[in-house]
């Protein structure tokens, strides 16, 4: 139980109880990833304009009467009009959720197979050829992040997509590195520089796997000195415990906490969050979005509506961490296939 208590203690200084709470939803009809008919496993964000659906908007007649603007320019104008006309009780953001590129832990799980990975190898820091504790990107993962960089460069130049106004990242190295490769060196407006904020609670599902144990604050700062680290970020990882897993209920709670932190402190409309498959899935559930699993290195934007409702946040009973199921002996290595 200690780890989740530490989590709530960490959040308490940032997220205080108030007379209102935030209710989230997604605004449908704008992205392919919002549709049940879209296959997440084969979805290619670079082939679909980040999934933006070709359609008209109520603002087109005034903003683009001659049909010369791009789809992203017209969508951005529509979003800006919504933001301008809504009351202070309602906020809109377009959040680009990016999953990190392939890490050495992903490659190890593929090599050993998921059952052997989950019960034995994932509790170790690595093997004789690779380290996956707070995993770094593989060469393939670096290439995936570079692909995202190239696509952002194309979208900024050709589609005139709005650059993010704010950047957030998980504290795990694979996300810190993916964000750096993706956004560093892009031709960004001076008013929107790439200066990400490292937030503890955007991390992956907290498991006893060593890939989910973050490095200390000093190492993160020294590795990415231009990044900002949020106030209250501990030197050591207080949330990770060996051989114990966070429950899905607790992940939903802390994912709602970090969403609330962003929406209560950041007036930006265009936001980038570099995170993980499990954590993005938990956030999508908090937003009321359909399940949509991202492949490594993939990016999806989500159009989010946040409404402030009277009364404190409804409480959810927290749960103790659960014991990780392990193997008593090393599983046999995978057999090579011809």
C-alpha positions in Angstrom: 0.0 0.0 0.0 2.9 2.3 0.6 3.5 3.2 -3.0 0.0 4.4 -3.6 0.0 6.4 -0.4 3.3 8.0 -1.7 1.5 8.8 -5.0 -1.3 10.5 -3.3 1.0 12.4 -1.0 3.0 13.5 -4.0 -0.2 14.7 -5.7 -1.6 16.5 -2.6 0.6 19.5 -3.0 -0.5 20.1 -6.5 -4.1 18.9 -6.6 -6.1 20.2 -3.7 -9.7 19.4 -3.0 -12.1 22.1 -4.2 -15.7 23.0 -4.6 -15.8 21.7 -8.2 -14.4 18.8 -10.2 -13.7 18.2 -13.9 -15.8 15.8 -16.0 -14.1 14.7 -19.3 -15.4 13.6 -22.6 -14.2 13.5 -26.2 -15.7 15.4 -29.0 -16.6 12.8 -31.7 -16.7 13.1 -35.5 -13.2 14.5 -36.2 -10.7 11.7 -36.0 -10.6 8.1 -37.4 -9.3 6.9 -34.1 -12.7 7.9 -32.5 -14.5 5.3 -34.7 -15.2 1.7 -33.8 -14.5 0.8 -37.4 -10.9 1.9 -37.3 -8.4 -1.0 -36.7 -5.9 0.2 -34.1 -3.4 -2.6 -34.9 -3.0 -1.4 -38.6 -3.7 2.3 -38.1 -0.9 4.4 -39.6 -1.0 8.0 -38.4 1.4 9.1 -41.1 -0.8 7.8 -43.9 -4.0 9.4 -42.5 -3.0 13.0 -41.6 -2.9 12.0 -37.9 -6.4 10.5 -38.4 -8.0 13.9 -39.2 -11.3 13.2 -41.1 -11.8 15.2 -44.3 -15.0 17.2 -43.6 -16.4 20.7 -43.4 -16.8 22.9 -40.3 -19.3 25.6 -39.5 -16.5 28.2 -39.5 -15.4 27.3 -43.1 -17.7 29.8 -44.8 -16.0 32.8 -43.1 -12.5 31.4 -42.7 -12.0 29.7 -46.0 -14.7 30.8 -48.5 -12.5 29.9 -51.5 -11.4 26.5 -50.2 -7.6 27.2 -50.1 -6.9 26.3 -46.5 -5.7 22.9 -45.4 -7.8 20.5 -43.4 -5.7 21.2 -40.3 -6.0 24.9 -40.7 -9.8 24.7 -41.0 -10.0 22.3 -38.0 -7.8 24.6 -35.9 -10.0 27.6 -36.7 -13.1 25.6 -35.7 -11.4 24.6 -32.4 -10.4 28.2 -31.7 -13.9 29.4 -32.3 -15.2 26.8 -29.7 -12.7 27.8 -27.2 -13.5 31.5 -27.7 -17.2 31.2 -27.3 -17.4 28.8 -24.4 -17.8 29.8 -20.8 -15.1 29.4 -18.2 -16.8 26.2 -17.1 -15.9 24.4 -20.3 -12.4 23.9 -21.8 -11.2 22.2 -25.0 -7.8 20.8 -25.8 -6.5 18.8 -28.7 -4.0 16.4 -27.1 -1.4 14.5 -29.2 -0.7 11.3 -27.3 2.6 9.8 -28.5 3.7 6.4 -27.4 7.5 6.0 -27.0 9.5 4.1 -29.6 10.5 0.5 -29.1 12.6 0.0 -26.0 14.9 -2.8 -25.1 12.2 -4.2 -22.8 9.8 -4.5 -25.8 12.5 -6.3 -27.8 13.2 -8.6 -24.8 9.6 -9.5 -24.4 9.3 -10.3 -28.1 12.4 -12.5 -27.9 11.6 -14.4 -24.7 7.8 -14.5 -25.2 5.2 -12.8 -23.0 4.8 -15.6 -20.4 8.5 -16.0 -19.8 9.0 -12.2 -19.8 6.2 -11.6 -17.3 7.2 -14.2 -14.8 11.0 -14.1 -14.9 12.9 -11.8 -17.2 11.0 -8.6 -16.5 12.1 -8.7 -12.9 15.7 -8.5 -13.9 17.7 -5.4 -15.0 18.7 -7.1 -18.2 20.6 -10.0 -19.7 24.2 -10.5 -21.0 23.5 -8.3 -24.1 21.0 -5.6 -23.1 19.8 -3.6 -20.1 16.0 -2.9 -19.9 15.7 -1.4 -16.4 14.3 2.1 -17.3 14.7 0.9 -20.8 16.4 3.0 -23.5 15.3 3.0 -27.1 16.5 0.3 -29.5 17.8 1.3 -32.9 14.3 0.5 -34.2 12.8 2.7 -31.5 15.0 5.6 -32.5 13.9 5.1 -36.1 10.3 5.2 -35.0 10.8 8.5 -33.1 12.7 9.9 -36.1 9.7 8.9 -38.3 7.4 10.9 -36.0 9.9 13.9 -36.3 9.8 13.7 -40.0 6.0 13.5 -40.1 5.6 16.5 -37.8 8.0 18.5 -40.0 5.9 17.6 -43.0 2.6 18.5 -41.2 4.0 21.8 -40.0 5.3 22.8 -43.4 2.6 21.4 -45.7 -0.6 21.0 -43.7 0.1 24.0 -41.4 -0.8 22.0 -38.4 -0.7 24.0 -35.1 2.5 23.2 -33.2 1.9 22.1 -29.6 1.8 25.0 -27.1 2.7 22.7 -24.2 4.7 19.5 -24.0 4.6 16.8 -21.3 6.4 13.6 -20.9 6.6 10.6 -18.7 9.8 10.4 -16.5 10.8 7.1 -18.0 13.9 7.3 -20.3 12.2 5.8 -23.3 9.6 8.7 -23.3 12.2 11.4 -22.5 14.2 10.2 -25.5 11.3 9.8 -27.8 10.0 13.3 -27.1 13.5 14.7 -27.7 14.0 13.0 -31.1 10.5 13.8 -32.2 10.4 17.5 -31.5 14.0 18.8 -31.3 15.1 20.6 -34.4 11.6 21.2 -35.8 10.8 24.7 -37.2 8.6 25.7 -34.3 7.2 29.1 -33.7 9.2 31.2 -31.2 6.2 31.4 -29.0 5.9 27.6 -28.9 9.4 26.2 -28.1 10.0 22.6 -27.3 10.5 22.7 -23.5 8.7 19.7 -22.1 7.6 19.3 -18.5 8.4 15.9 -16.9 5.4 14.7 -14.9 5.6 11.7 -12.6 2.1 10.5 -13.1 2.3 10.3 -16.9 4.4 7.2 -16.4 3.5 3.6 -17.4 1.4 1.2 -15.4 3.5 0.8 -12.3 4.5 -2.9 -12.2 7.3 -4.9 -10.6 9.0 -5.0 -14.0 12.3 -3.1 -13.8 11.5 -1.3 -17.1 8.8 0.6 -15.1 11.3 1.8 -12.4 12.4 5.3 -13.3 15.9 6.7 -12.9 16.6 9.3 -10.2 15.9 13.0 -10.7 19.6 13.9 -11.0 20.1 11.4 -13.9 17.0 12.7 -15.7 18.1 16.3 -15.4 21.7 15.5 -16.5 20.5 13.5 -19.5 17.9 16.2 -20.6 19.0 19.5 -19.1 16.6 21.6 -21.2 13.6 19.8 -19.8 11.6 21.1 -16.9 10.8 18.8 -14.0 7.6 19.4 -12.1 7.7 20.7 -8.5 7.6 18.0 -5.9 9.4 15.4 -8.1 11.3 13.1 -5.8 15.0 12.3 -6.2 14.3 8.6 -6.0 11.3 6.6 -7.4 8.9 6.4 -4.5 6.1 4.7 -6.5 7.9 1.6 -7.9 8.2 -1.6 -5.7 9.9 -4.8 -6.7 7.6 -7.7 -7.4 4.4 -5.6 -6.8 1.9 -4.2 -9.3 -0.3 -1.1 -9.2 -4.0 -2.1 -9.7 -5.9 -0.8 -12.8 -8.2 1.0 -10.4 -5.4 3.0 -8.9 -3.9 3.7 -12.3 -7.3 5.2 -13.3 -7.2 7.4 -10.2 -3.7 8.8 -10.7 -4.4 9.3 -14.5 -7.4 11.4 -13.6 -5.1 13.3 -11.1 -2.5 14.2 -13.8 -5.2 15.2 -16.3 -6.7 17.5 -13.7 -3.3 19.0 -13.0 -2.9 19.8 -16.7 -6.3 21.2 -17.3 -6.3 23.3 -14.1 -2.8 24.8 -14.7 -2.4 25.0 -18.4 -4.5 27.2 -20.7 -3.0 25.8 -23.9 -5.3 24.3 -26.4 -2.7 22.3 -28.4 -0.9 19.9 -26.1 1.6 17.0 -26.6 1.9 14.1 -24.1 4.6 11.5 -24.6 3.7 8.4 -22.6 3.1 4.7 -22.7 0.6 2.2 -24.1 -0.9 1.3 -20.8 -1.0 4.8 -19.5 -2.4 6.3 -22.7 -5.1 3.5 -22.5 -5.9 4.5 -18.9 -6.1 8.2 -19.9 -8.4 7.4 -22.9 -10.7 5.5 -20.5 -10.8 8.5 -18.2 -11.7 10.7 -21.2 -14.5 8.3 -22.2 -12.7 7.5 -25.5 -13.0 4.1 -27.1 -10.1 1.7 -26.4 -7.3 2.4 -28.9 -4.0 0.7 -28.5 -1.0 2.5 -30.0 1.9 0.7 -31.6 5.4 1.7 -30.5 6.2 5.2 -31.9 2.7 6.0 -32.9 0.8 9.2 -32.3 -2.9 10.0 -32.1 -4.6 13.4 -31.4 -7.8 13.4 -29.2 -10.3 16.3 -29.1 -11.1 16.7 -25.4 -13.9 18.6 -23.7 -13.5 19.3 -20.0 -16.5 20.6 -18.0 -16.3 21.9 -14.4 -19.0 20.5 -12.3 -20.1 21.5 -8.8 -18.9 19.5 -5.8 -15.7 17.7 -5.0 -14.3 14.9 -7.1 -16.2 11.6 -6.5 -13.9 9.4 -4.5 -12.7 5.9 -5.6 -11.4 3.5 -3.0 -7.7 2.9 -3.4 -6.3 -0.6 -3.4 -3.0 -2.1 -2.2 -0.5 -3.2 -4.8 -0.8 -6.8 -5.8 2.0 -9.4 -5.8 3.6 -10.1 -9.1 3.4 -13.7 -10.3 6.9 -15.1 -10.8 8.6 -18.3 -12.0 10.6 -20.3 -9.5 13.1 -21.3 -12.2 14.3 -19.7 -15.4 12.0 -20.6 -18.3 13.6 -22.4 -21.3 14.9 -20.1 -24.0 12.8 -19.8 -27.1 13.6 -22.4 -29.8 15.0 -21.0 -33.0 12.7 -21.6 -36.0 13.9 -22.6 -39.4 
